[in-house]
Amino acid sequence: MTGPGPSGAGSSGSGSSRPESNRAEMRRGARLSVVQALYEMEIGGRGVVEAMAEFEAFWIGKEVEEIELPKAEIAFFRDLLSGVVREQRLVDRSVDDTLAAGWPLKRVEAVVRAILRAGAYELAFRKDVPARAVISEYVAVARAFYEGEEIGMINAVLDKLARDVRSGEFDAPAA
């Protein structure tokens, strides 16, 4: 599955490289690659080690079919991909519990399922990343694949999950 990278990733083209901006772009690239790898694993029946090696060697930061795929923070990519696979039962159960009644995760389209799994894992297990940032980033990844209602659904599901697993981040008054 090849797809465009998130639009508007915005790199600073001048000589003044901003480390935080670059890190955010590299993490966005990692998230996009994780979603693509999860999709490929599900559709192609690949294992996590094979998918990780393939993406690192042939996809991340490469030009494929005249589309330049984003660079990615490899350690973050590896953690997210292996974490989603390792914690898939818990992740799937939490997403199932959040989806509308009668719409279990297995009924959701494969790319949406990959986005929700990656987002749910990051919300539950990567507390170093603010919940609002996680939601925003996976909505940006969704925009690389969709233009319609899928984006709103992903936003709503991840927001609900975030409020369940990280309620403290939402209880504090906005500054």
C-alpha positions in Angstrom: 0.0 0.0 0.0 1.5 3.2 -1.0 -0.1 6.5 -0.2 0.7 10.1 0.0 2.3 11.5 3.1 0.3 13.9 5.2 -0.1 17.2 3.5 1.2 20.3 5.1 3.9 18.6 7.1 5.9 21.8 6.5 9.6 21.6 6.8 11.7 24.6 7.5 13.7 25.0 4.3 16.1 27.6 5.7 19.4 26.9 7.4 17.8 27.3 10.8 16.6 23.8 11.5 14.2 23.6 14.4 14.8 20.4 16.3 11.3 20.1 17.8 9.7 20.7 14.4 12.0 18.2 12.8 11.2 15.7 15.5 7.5 16.2 15.1 7.8 15.6 11.3 9.9 12.5 11.9 7.3 11.1 14.4 4.5 11.9 11.9 6.4 9.9 9.3 6.8 7.1 11.8 3.0 7.1 12.5 2.2 7.0 8.8 4.6 4.2 8.3 3.2 2.2 11.2 -0.3 2.5 9.8 0.9 1.4 6.4 2.9 -1.5 7.9 -0.1 -2.6 10.0 -2.3 -2.6 6.9 0.3 -4.6 4.9 0.7 -7.1 7.8 -3.1 -7.7 7.9 -3.6 -7.9 4.2 -0.4 -9.8 3.3 -0.2 -12.0 6.4 3.3 -10.7 7.3 4.8 -10.8 10.7 6.0 -7.8 12.6 9.8 -8.5 12.1 9.4 -8.9 8.4 7.2 -5.8 8.1 9.6 -3.7 10.2 12.6 -4.8 8.1 10.7 -4.2 4.8 9.6 -0.7 5.8 13.0 0.3 7.1 14.8 -0.9 4.0 12.4 0.0 1.2 9.7 2.5 2.3 10.6 4.9 5.0 12.2 8.1 3.5 12.3 6.5 0.0 10.7 7.5 -3.3 8.2 4.9 -4.4 6.2 5.3 -7.6 7.2 8.9 -7.8 5.9 9.6 -4.3 8.5 10.6 -1.8 7.6 9.0 1.5 8.4 10.8 4.7 11.4 10.1 6.8 10.7 8.7 10.2 12.1 8.4 13.7 13.0 4.7 13.5 13.0 3.9 17.2 9.5 5.4 17.5 8.3 3.5 14.4 9.6 0.2 15.9 8.1 0.9 19.3 4.7 1.7 17.9 4.6 -1.2 15.4 5.9 -3.8 17.9 3.7 -2.4 20.7 0.5 -2.5 18.6 1.2 -6.2 17.8 2.2 -7.1 21.3 -0.8 -5.4 22.9 -3.3 -6.1 20.1 -5.9 -7.8 22.3 -6.1 -5.0 24.7 -5.9 -2.4 22.0 -8.7 -4.1 20.0 -10.9 -4.5 23.0 -10.5 -0.8 24.0 -11.4 0.3 20.4 -14.3 -2.2 20.2 -15.7 -0.8 23.5 -15.5 2.8 22.1 -17.0 2.1 18.6 -20.7 2.4 18.1 -22.8 -0.6 19.2 -22.9 -3.1 16.4 -19.7 -1.9 14.8 -16.9 -4.0 16.1 -13.4 -3.2 15.0 -13.4 -6.2 12.6 -16.2 -4.4 10.6 -14.2 -1.3 10.1 -12.2 -0.8 6.9 -8.6 -2.0 7.1 -6.8 1.4 6.9 -9.1 2.9 9.5 -8.6 -0.2 11.7 -4.8 0.3 11.4 -5.1 4.0 12.3 -7.3 3.3 15.3 -5.0 0.5 16.6 -1.9 2.7 16.4 -3.7 5.6 18.0 -5.1 3.5 20.8 -1.7 1.9 21.5 0.0 5.3 21.7 -2.7 6.7 24.0 -2.5 3.8 26.3 1.2 3.1 26.3 3.1 6.3 25.3 2.2 8.7 28.1 5.2 10.8 27.1 3.2 12.1 24.1 0.3 14.4 25.1 -3.1 12.9 24.3 -4.3 15.9 22.2 -1.1 15.5 20.1 -1.8 11.8 19.5 -5.3 12.6 18.3 -4.2 15.4 16.1 -1.4 13.3 14.6 -3.6 10.4 13.7 -6.2 12.7 12.2 -3.4 14.1 10.0 -2.5 10.5 9.1 -6.1 9.8 8.2 -6.2 12.8 5.9 -3.4 11.2 3.9 -5.9 8.4 3.0 -9.4 9.9 3.3 -11.4 13.1 2.7 -14.7 12.1 4.1 -16.4 10.9 7.3 -13.6 8.5 8.2 -11.6 11.4 9.5 -14.4 12.5 11.9 -15.0 9.0 13.1 -11.3 8.5 13.8 -11.2 11.8 15.6 -14.2 10.9 17.7 -13.0 7.4 18.6 -9.5 8.5 19.6 -10.9 11.5 21.6 -13.2 9.1 23.5 -10.4 6.7 24.1 -8.1 9.5 25.3 -10.7 10.8 27.8 -11.1 7.2 29.1 -7.3 6.4 29.5 -6.0 9.9 30.2 -8.8 11.7 31.8 -6.4 13.8 33.8 -5.1 15.5 30.7 -8.7 16.7 29.9 -9.8 17.6 33.4 -7.3 20.5 33.8 -8.6 23.9 32.7 -7.2 25.2 29.4 -4.5 27.8 29.8 
